[in-house]
């Protein structure tokens, strides 16, 4: 069997790449090793309740009439009707550095500017200088890695404000410890602070079903439970794939959305140490709670997301312990404009975690660690939201090993390798990298990555 294009991975970047290619009347095949599409942003059922694994909030909010916004550009590229895609903007979110300062922000950038003026009056003019730099910066140009911390220190001269601006952007999409590339900072600053958070109407399953139906309407094929064992290489080009079942399928082009380390492994030309070095070090532990109706009603909160830090300094790195509860993200997926408060509602808590310590644990120790760290997390979170989250209809947790198993990301590093390949090029001219390790992050960013790589390297379109 032969396809002009094979795409490895049915995450959002893979689905977008498939739709973009298929809409020009050419056959493509998406191969996914799991039983459902979505990758990092998928779903599962417990007690008849659909639970989402990634969609806390989408970034890059835009009204339908804003033609140049990334969200609306994406819909045009995929021939989806933006005005029929109903969205719910966030109420507001908060960066809370306990006992130091807090900053609220919403989809109105003026709120963050006003909060900075109130809490850091001496830095107002310097912050506006930073905003002007961001507005005029092209983050997609190929450039050497540039330290965001150095730029913020030089421009703001306010370490606490620098840490507070970095905290949400790092938690929402940074693969580098302690610092981040300035181009990545610009992308995330625009996505979160200048455009903002929203949720689509319905669940992630509804969104995935929409994309899958659209892809198949254009004639695209998808095969679930079809993991790729290796790539077939001849004369420096990818000629096809060999599936775990032993079946071979040939192609003219191949787009890989499984990350740089995973792609290297399929190529079979890199030694294990090189692959290990390419893997990211940053993984997370997530706790999901469905509090009882009585407990949920005690969380009187209109914040959509709280990014908090309790340490003297914000540390973004693999922690020395299994989980670092000193900082984290508390998300209320029901706190968006126009969403009714329905029960059961969810509360999601995310912390940085140490992959190696979870990997080394015995089966019994692993389960004990989950219980222990859940208790520790609830103790911290309870002080912030005024609810201990002890009375729940259901609760679940995802360790770095869970993330690795179901996302395919080495060491559970959801933001991939710190070695980003912005142009998507690999050692094979017809093998293109898209998604996280191309440097695009967030749902809209991941999908634009798939679209742009197909446009540039296969369709020859701008």
Secondary structure as UniProt FT lines:
FT   STRAND          2..8
FT   HELIX           12..22
FT   TURN            23..25
FT   STRAND          28..31
FT   TURN            39..40
FT   STRAND          43..46
FT   TURN            47..48
FT   STRAND          49..52
FT   TURN            64..65
FT   TURN            67..68
FT   HELIX           70..77
FT   TURN            78..79
FT   HELIX           82..84
FT   STRAND          87..90
FT   STRAND          92..97
FT   TURN            98..100
FT   STRAND          101..105
FT   HELIX           109..119
FT   HELIX           121..123
FT   HELIX           124..135
FT   TURN            139..140
FT   HELIX           148..156
FT   HELIX           159..171
FT   TURN            172..173
FT   HELIX           182..188
FT   HELIX           189..195
FT   STRAND          198..200
FT   HELIX           204..217
FT   TURN            218..219
FT   STRAND          221..223
FT   STRAND          228..234
FT   TURN            235..236
FT   STRAND          237..243
FT   TURN            244..245
FT   STRAND          248..256
FT   HELIX           260..267
FT   HELIX           272..278
FT   STRAND          283..291
FT   HELIX           293..298
FT   STRAND          303..309
FT   STRAND          323..331
FT   TURN            333..334
FT   TURN            337..338
FT   STRAND          347..353
FT   HELIX           355..360
FT   HELIX           363..385
FT   STRAND          392..398
FT   HELIX           400..407
FT   HELIX           410..412
FT   TURN            414..415
FT   TURN            422..423
FT   TURN            429..430
FT   STRAND          431..433
FT   HELIX           436..438
FT   HELIX           442..454
FT   HELIX           455..459
//
